[in-house]
Amino acid sequence: MNTEDDTKKLGFLGCGNMGGAILEGILEHGALSPKDILVVEKSSERRDFWKQNGLSVSDSVEALTGLPNIVLGVKPQSFDQAASDLGILESPAMVMSIMAGIDSMRISGSLGPKARVVRVMPNTPCAIGMGISAIAKGAHATDSDMKTASMIMSTVGRVVEVDETSMHAVTATSGSGPAYLFLLAESWIDASMKAGLSRDVAEMLVIETIRGSAELLHRERDAVSLRSTVTSKGGTTAAGIEQLERNGIRESLVQALDAAHRRGIELDSEITP
Ligand SMILES: NC(=O)c1ccc[n+]([C@@H]2O[C@H](COP(=O)([O-])OP(=O)(O)OC[C@H]3O[C@@H](n4cnc5c(N)ncnc54)[C@H](OP(=O)(O)O)[C@@H]3O)[C@@H](O)[C@H]2O)c1
């Protein structure tokens, strides 16, 4: 990205866990220079943190005025307040909303037609450049906005373009996905300790198993055949897998994604029209 180009300047409205993960990735990748980034944050600790990293910070949304690209990184529940503070945008801006649930028409309804909205659903591995972000063309967004959003998000991982109607399903799958895996890891470590291992050994075995298996899956893509390779009939893995199946691991995931999907729809309806 050409950092001399003013059109590439980027502002964050709310830069907490997820916005911060994206920003860390952008800085680590060197995609933008700190002088091209402005963080508007309510939290003084977060402002101090980004200031120490050489970024411009502010607690006032007015500081975003005139910036061509804005990442909307507040929680959906804070959107109403953030939008009323920001007001109707008076100069054109590409607004990349990372908020779960909130429809681009709703965002545009609050920020006005000068806001060209691209919906982005990232996930926290963006902090180490290994995120996956889905992007969707929303209200008033142009093909050029999609290219810019894709370029920004590709600095922190892979990018896939979807239709906005798929965003709830994406959120339930990959936006929330890291937490599903961390819950699995946490329970797996607890189970290993119950099986007699120390925490240190259990953590090392589980974390390295997840890491190696994820890499294998990434290279070979075929989860079914990888699983069958390690599951010999009548063996120990088969016994463990049968128990997971009996306890409904597949249906648990279906229900988890369904609950996350429904929550996304609710978040949109909880915002004042
Ligand atoms: N966390 C994830 O894994 C993940 C994944 C994909 C998408 N997302 C989306 O990312 C968004 C942010 O989630 P998060 O987990 O990063 O939340 P977070 O850690 O709470 O970050 C949001 C930040 O925005 C600040 N803020 C709120 N209103 C503001 C305003 N009007 N002006 C300036 N700053 C304001 C908050 O400050 P205060 O805390 O002081 O209010 C907070 O520091 C959400 O919409 C979520 O749907 C999250």
Ligand as a Chemical Component Dictionary entry (heavy atoms), coordinates in Angstrom:
data_LIG
# 
_chem_comp.id                   LIG 
_chem_comp.type                 NON-POLYMER 
_chem_comp.pdbx_formal_charge   0 
_chem_comp.three_letter_code    LIG 
# 
loop_
_chem_comp_atom.comp_id 
_chem_comp_atom.atom_id 
_chem_comp_atom.alt_atom_id 
_chem_comp_atom.type_symbol 
_chem_comp_atom.charge 
_chem_comp_atom.model_Cartn_x 
_chem_comp_atom.model_Cartn_y 
_chem_comp_atom.model_Cartn_z 
_chem_comp_atom.pdbx_ordinal 
LIG N1  N1  N 0  -13.848 -10.372 19.201 1  
LIG C1  C1  C 0  -13.931 -11.117 18.104 2  
LIG O1  O1  O 0  -13.394 -12.234 18.015 3  
LIG C2  C2  C 0  -14.668 -10.581 16.899 4  
LIG C3  C3  C 0  -14.632 -11.302 15.690 5  
LIG C4  C4  C 0  -15.261 -10.755 14.572 6  
LIG C5  C5  C 0  -15.951 -9.547  14.677 7  
LIG N2  N2  N 1  -15.998 -8.904  15.873 8  
LIG C6  C6  C 0  -16.725 -7.623  15.942 9  
LIG O2  O2  O 0  -15.784 -6.639  16.297 10 
LIG C7  C7  C 0  -16.444 -5.591  17.006 11 
LIG C8  C8  C 0  -15.632 -5.244  18.235 12 
LIG O3  O3  O 0  -15.548 -6.375  19.087 13 
LIG P1  P1  P 0  -14.398 -6.447  20.167 14 
LIG O4  O4  O 0  -14.426 -7.804  20.726 15 
LIG O5  O5  O -1 -13.141 -5.904  19.569 16 
LIG O6  O6  O 0  -14.996 -5.384  21.245 17 
LIG P2  P2  P 0  -14.163 -4.527  22.285 18 
LIG O7  O7  O 0  -12.914 -5.240  22.687 19 
LIG O8  O8  O 0  -15.148 -4.118  23.353 20 
LIG O9  O9  O 0  -13.733 -3.225  21.443 21 
LIG C9  C9  C 0  -14.581 -2.171  21.148 22 
LIG C10 C10 C 0  -13.883 -0.891  21.593 23 
LIG O10 O10 O 0  -14.617 0.227   21.097 24 
LIG C11 C11 C 0  -14.669 1.201   22.121 25 
LIG N3  N3  N 0  -15.797 2.074   21.862 26 
LIG C12 C12 C 0  -17.128 1.851   22.065 27 
LIG N4  N4  N 0  -17.846 2.914   21.655 28 
LIG C13 C13 C 0  -16.972 3.821   21.200 29 
LIG C14 C14 C 0  -17.111 5.141   20.641 30 
LIG N5  N5  N 0  -18.313 5.711   20.493 31 
LIG N6  N6  N 0  -15.990 5.792   20.279 32 
LIG C15 C15 C 0  -14.769 5.223   20.435 33 
LIG N7  N7  N 0  -14.576 3.984   20.955 34 
LIG C16 C16 C 0  -15.664 3.298   21.321 35 
LIG C17 C17 C 0  -14.824 0.396   23.376 36 
LIG O11 O11 O 0  -14.501 1.163   24.525 37 
LIG P3  P3  P 0  -15.280 0.791   25.908 38 
LIG O12 O12 O 0  -14.876 -0.629  26.221 39 
LIG O13 O13 O 0  -14.744 1.803   26.864 40 
LIG O14 O14 O 0  -16.737 0.905   25.596 41 
LIG C18 C18 C 0  -13.827 -0.737  23.134 42 
LIG O15 O15 O 0  -12.518 -0.369  23.528 43 
LIG C19 C19 C 0  -17.822 -6.102  17.380 44 
LIG O16 O16 O 0  -18.775 -5.389  16.622 45 
LIG C20 C20 C 0  -17.799 -7.570  17.021 46 
LIG O17 O17 O 0  -19.042 -7.981  16.506 47 
LIG C21 C21 C 0  -15.371 -9.378  16.979 48 
# 
loop_
_chem_comp_bond.comp_id 
_chem_comp_bond.atom_id_1 
_chem_comp_bond.atom_id_2 
_chem_comp_bond.value_order 
_chem_comp_bond.pdbx_ordinal 
LIG N1  C1  SING 1  
LIG C1  O1  DOUB 2  
LIG C1  C2  SING 3  
LIG C2  C3  SING 4  
LIG C2  C21 DOUB 5  
LIG C3  C4  DOUB 6  
LIG C4  C5  SING 7  
LIG C5  N2  DOUB 8  
LIG N2  C6  SING 9  
LIG N2  C21 SING 10 
LIG C6  O2  SING 11 
LIG C6  C20 SING 12 
LIG O2  C7  SING 13 
LIG C7  C8  SING 14 
LIG C7  C19 SING 15 
LIG C8  O3  SING 16 
LIG O3  P1  SING 17 
LIG P1  O4  DOUB 18 
LIG P1  O5  SING 19 
LIG P1  O6  SING 20 
LIG O6  P2  SING 21 
LIG P2  O7  DOUB 22 
LIG P2  O8  SING 23 
LIG P2  O9  SING 24 
LIG O9  C9  SING 25 
LIG C9  C10 SING 26 
LIG C10 O10 SING 27 
LIG C10 C18 SING 28 
LIG O10 C11 SING 29 
LIG C11 N3  SING 30 
LIG C11 C17 SING 31 
LIG N3  C12 SING 32 
LIG N3  C16 SING 33 
LIG C12 N4  DOUB 34 
LIG N4  C13 SING 35 
LIG C13 C14 SING 36 
LIG C13 C16 DOUB 37 
LIG C14 N5  SING 38 
LIG C14 N6  DOUB 39 
LIG N6  C15 SING 40 
LIG C15 N7  DOUB 41 
LIG N7  C16 SING 42 
LIG C17 O11 SING 43 
LIG C17 C18 SING 44 
LIG O11 P3  SING 45 
LIG P3  O12 DOUB 46 
LIG P3  O13 SING 47 
LIG P3  O14 SING 48 
LIG C18 O15 SING 49 
LIG C19 O16 SING 50 
LIG C19 C20 SING 51 
LIG C20 O17 SING 52 
# 
